[in-house]
Amino acid sequence: MDRLLKVSRSKIQSAILAGSVLVDDKEVKSNYKVRPGEMIKVVLPEPPREFEGVRPENIPLEVVYEDQHLMVVNKPAGIVVHPGIGNRTGTLVNGLAYYLQNSNLPILPGNMNDRPGLVHRIDKDTSGLLVIAKEEYAMNKLAKQFFNHTIEREYVALIWGSKEENGSIEGYIGRHPTHRKRMHLYAEEEDGKYSLTHYEILEDLYYVSLIKCRLETGRTHQIRVHFSCTGNPIFNDSLYGGDSVRKGTVFTNYKRFVENCFDVMPRQALHAKSLGFVHPVTEKKMYFEAPLPDEFSEVMDRWRTYVSDKRSKADLE
C-alpha cells in the first residue's frame, strides 16, 4: 500500500482475488505472509490520478453481449474510445456512462482518469469488438488475461500490395524519431516494446490484399506500424501513408477509382473482427465475431470487380 499510491485496499484485495498479485510468480491468497527475499509482482500498470468522471451521453451502442459482469460492444469507426485532450465528449465511454447510469464502472490502474470499464482499446478509425468490465473483479481478471497474452484477437485489414505467403512480423515499437503522432518499428529492444503479429492472406487482389491478423502483443498502432514498415500500409491509413496510390498505374482512371474507394471508406481499412477470452466469473470460454462494416464490404466488392475486369483483359501491370 505504501508503494501503490492512490490505490485503495479494496482494489488490492480484488487484484489478489483475480490472481493479479504474484509472489515469486505464484498466485497467493490475501492472508499470505510474505517472507524475506520473495519477489512480489502486481500485474497492473501504474495507479490512476483522481477520477473526475465523464458526462453521460446518449450515444447508440451496438451491444453484442452483456451480463452482470461484463459487456462486449461493436465499435463503429469514427468513435474515440475514451475521453482525452480535445475529446471530452462524444466518446464510447460517454456512451457507456449513459447506458450504465446506475452502475459504477471500475477504473483499471494505469487508465489515468477517464477510462472506466476499459480493459483495452482500438483506434478511433478502427471498427470492431471491445470488452468492457462492469465490476472490479472482472476488470482485474480480464486485465490479467491481456497481460498474459491469452486473449484471442483477430483483425481483418486491407493492405496495399501483395505478400508472398502467410507469416509473422516482429520488432520493437516505439515513437517515431521525427513524427510525434506516429509509431515506428525498431530492431533493438532499447528503442521500444516487443511486438508480434501473425498474418494470413485471405484474398490477393494484386493491387491490394485482404489479410487476417492475430496479435500476440497489443502495442499502440501495432498492425498499422507493422505493415507500413514492411511497405504494405493499410489502405487509406492517412497517418502511415496508405491514403495515396502505393501500387498500380499512374493513369487517371485508376487514380479516380482509388479515390472513389477512399470516399466510400474514409478511414483505415482495419476491423477488429473477433475476440475470445475466458469469462472472469464463470470461467467459460467466450468467443465473439463482428462482420465487416458495410463500407468495408463495399470497397472489397469494388476491388474484386476492378481486378476481375483487368484480368479478363489480361493487362495487369
WOVEN-V494166 format. One record per pair of residues at least 6 apart in sequence whose C-alpha atoms are under 8 Angstrom apart, sorted by sequence separation. I is the first residue (numbers start at 1). J is the second residue. D is the distance in whole Angstrom. If there is no record, write none. Layout:
I|J|D  I|J|D
This chain:
1|7|7  15|21|6  21|27|6  22|28|6  65|71|5  66|72|6  83|89|6  133|139|5  145|151|6  175|181|8  176|182|6  186|192|7  203|209|6  204|210|6  227|233|5  228|234|7  234|240|8  236|242|5  237|243|5  248|254|8  249|255|8  278|284|6  279|285|6  310|316|6  1|8|8  20|27|7  21|28|7  64|71|8  65|72|5  80|87|8  108|115|8  111|118|8  175|182|6  176|183|5  185|192|8  202|209|8  203|210|5  227|234|7  233|240|6  235|242|5  236|243|4  278|285|4  279|286|6  1|9|7  19|27|5  63|71|7  64|72|5  65|73|7  83|91|6  107|115|6  108|116|7  122|130|8  175|183|4  176|184|5  201|209|7  202|210|5  203|211|7  225|233|8  233|241|6  234|242|5  235|243|6  236|244|7  277|285|6  278|286|6  19|28|7  63|72|6  64|73|5  82|91|5  107|116|4  108|117|7  121|130|7  133|142|8  174|183|6  175|184|6  201|210|6  202|211|5  224|233|7  233|242|5  276|285|7  277|286|5  63|73|4  64|74|7  80|90|7  81|91|5  82|92|6  83|93|7  106|116|5  107|117|6  108|118|7  120|130|7  173|183|7  174|184|6  201|211|5  202|212|7  213|223|8  224|234|6  245|255|7  276|286|6  277|287|7  16|27|8  62|73|6  63|74|7  79|90|7  80|91|5  81|92|5  82|93|5  83|94|8  105|116|5  106|117|5  107|118|7  108|119|7  120|131|8  173|184|6  174|185|7  200|211|6  201|212|6  276|287|4  16|28|7  17|29|7  61|73|7  62|74|5  79|91|6  80|92|6  81|93|6  82|94|8  105|117|5  119|131|7  173|185|5  174|186|7  199|211|7  200|212|5  228|240|6  275|287|6  276|288|6  16|29|7  17|30|8  61|74|8  62|75|7  79|92|7  118|131|7  119|132|6  172|185|6  173|186|6  199|212|5  200|213|6  224|237|8  228|241|7  245|258|7  274|287|7  275|288|5  16|30|6  24|38|6  25|39|8  61|75|8  118|132|5  119|133|7  171|185|6  172|186|5  199|213|4  228|242|8  274|288|5  275|289|7  23|38|6  24|39|5  25|40|8  117|132|5  118|133|7  171|186|6  172|187|6  198|213|6  199|214|6  225|240|7  274|289|4  23|39|6  24|40|6  25|41|7  117|133|5  171|187|6  172|188|7  197|213|6  198|214|5  224|240|7  273|289|6  274|290|6  13|30|7  23|40|5  24|41|8  75|92|8  117|134|6  171|188|8  172|189|6  174|191|6  175|192|8  197|214|6  198|215|6  273|290|5  22|40|6  23|41|6  117|135|8  173|191|7  174|192|4  197|215|5  198|216|8  272|290|8  273|291|7  21|40|7  22|41|5  172|191|7  173|192|5  174|193|7  196|215|7  197|216|6  243|262|8  273|292|7  21|41|6  22|42|6  119|139|7  172|192|5  173|193|5  196|216|5  197|217|7  21|42|5  22|43|8  118|139|8  172|193|5  173|194|6  195|216|7  196|217|6  271|292|7  20|42|6  21|43|6  93|115|7  117|139|7  171|193|8  172|194|4  173|195|7  195|217|5  20|43|5  93|116|7  119|142|7  171|194|6  172|195|6  194|217|8  195|218|7  20|44|7  119|143|6  170|194|7  171|195|6  195|219|7  170|195|5  171|196|7  197|222|8  170|196|4  193|219|8  197|223|7  236|262|6  242|268|8  106|133|7  169|196|6  170|197|6  195|222|7  208|235|8  269|296|7  105|133|7  106|134|7  168|196|7  169|197|5  54|83|8  105|134|5  106|135|6  107|136|8  168|197|6  169|198|6  197|226|8  236|265|8  238|267|8  84|114|7  104|134|7  105|135|6  106|136|5  168|198|4  236|266|7  237|267|6  238|268|7  265|295|6  59|90|7  83|114|6  103|134|8  104|135|8  105|136|8  108|139|7  167|198|6  168|199|6  236|267|6  237|268|4  264|295|6  265|296|6  57|89|8  82|114|7  83|115|7  107|139|8  108|140|8  166|198|8  167|199|6  236|268|5  237|269|7  57|90|7  59|92|8  82|115|6  106|139|7  166|199|6  167|200|7  235|268|6  236|269|7  54|88|8  55|89|7  61|95|7  166|200|5  234|268|6  235|269|6  264|298|8  265|299|7  59|94|7  60|95|7  61|96|8  165|200|8  166|201|6  234|269|6  264|299|7  58|94|8  59|95|5  165|201|7  234|270|7  57|94|5  58|95|6  183|220|7  56|94|5  57|95|5  163|201|7  183|221|7  261|299|6  54|93|8  55|94|6  56|95|6  59|98|8  208|247|8  7|47|6  54|94|6  56|96|7  57|97|7  58|98|6  81|121|6  185|225|7  207|247|6  6|47|7  7|48|8  56|97|5  57|98|5  58|99|7  81|122|7  184|225|6  185|226|7  207|248|6  261|302|8  4|46|8  5|47|7  6|48|7  55|97|7  56|98|4  81|123|7  162|204|6  183|225|7  4|47|7  6|49|7  54|97|7  55|98|8  56|99|8  80|123|7  81|124|7  162|205|8  6|50|8  80|124|4  162|206|6  185|229|7  56|101|8  79|124|5  80|125|8  161|206|6  162|207|7  184|229|8  78|124|5  79|125|7  161|207|5  162|208|6  163|209|8  173|219|7  77|124|6  78|125|5  160|207|6  161|208|5  162|209|6  173|220|8  77|125|5  78|126|8  160|208|4  161|209|6  77|126|5  159|208|6  160|209|6  173|222|8  76|126|7  77|127|5  158|208|7  159|209|5  76|127|5  77|128|8  158|209|6  159|210|6  75|127|5  76|128|7  158|210|5  159|211|7  173|225|8  74|127|7  75|128|5  157|210|6  158|211|6  74|128|5  75|129|6  156|210|7  157|211|5  73|128|8  74|129|5  75|130|7  156|211|6  157|212|6  73|129|6  74|130|6  156|212|5  157|213|8  170|226|8  72|129|7  73|130|5  155|212|6  156|213|6  169|226|7  182|239|7  72|130|6  73|131|7  154|212|7  155|213|5  182|240|8  72|131|4  73|132|8  154|213|5  155|214|7  48|108|8  53|113|8  54|114|7  71|131|6  72|132|6  154|214|5  48|109|5  51|112|8  52|113|7  53|114|6  70|131|7  71|132|5  153|214|6  154|215|7  47|109|4  48|110|5  51|113|5  52|114|7  70|132|6  71|133|7  152|214|8  153|215|6  46|109|6  47|110|5  48|111|6  49|112|6  50|113|6  51|114|7  70|133|4  71|134|7  152|215|8  44|108|8  45|109|6  46|110|5  47|111|8  48|112|4  49|113|6  69|133|6  70|134|5  44|109|6  45|110|5  47|112|7  48|113|6  69|134|5  70|135|7  44|110|7  68|134|7  69|135|6  149|216|6  70|138|7  149|217|7  159|227|8  249|317|7  69|138|6  248|317|7  162|232|8  161|232|6  160|232|5  159|232|6  160|233|6  159|233|6  160|234|6  159|234|4  160|235|6  158|234|6  159|235|5  157|234|7  158|235|6  160|242|7  161|246|7  160|246|6  161|247|6  160|247|7  123|221|8  205|303|7  44|143|8  205|304|7  44|144|8  43|144|7  206|307|8  7|109|8  205|307|6  43|147|7  159|269|8  158|269|5  157|269|6  158|270|7  157|270|4  156|270|6  157|271|6  155|270|7  156|271|5  155|271|5  156|272|7  155|272|4  156|273|6  154|272|6  155|273|5  18|137|6  153|272|7  154|273|6  155|274|7  17|137|8  18|138|8  20|140|7  153|273|8  154|274|5  20|141|7  153|274|6  154|275|7  14|136|7  15|137|7  18|140|6  19|141|7  152|274|8  153|275|5  14|137|6  18|141|5  152|275|6  153|276|6  20|144|6  151|275|7  152|276|5  11|136|7  15|140|6  19|144|8  151|276|6  152|277|6  14|140|7  15|141|8  18|144|8  151|277|5  150|277|7  145|277|8  142|277|8  142|280|6  141|280|5  126|267|8  125|267|6  126|268|7  138|280|5  125|268|6  126|269|7  127|270|7  128|271|5  129|272|6  137|280|8  138|281|7  126|270|5  127|271|5  128|272|4  129|273|7  126|271|6  127|272|6  128|273|6  129|274|7  130|275|8  126|272|7  128|274|8  129|275|7  129|289|8  129|290|7  128|290|6  127|293|8  77|267|8  69|281|8  74|290|7  64|288|8
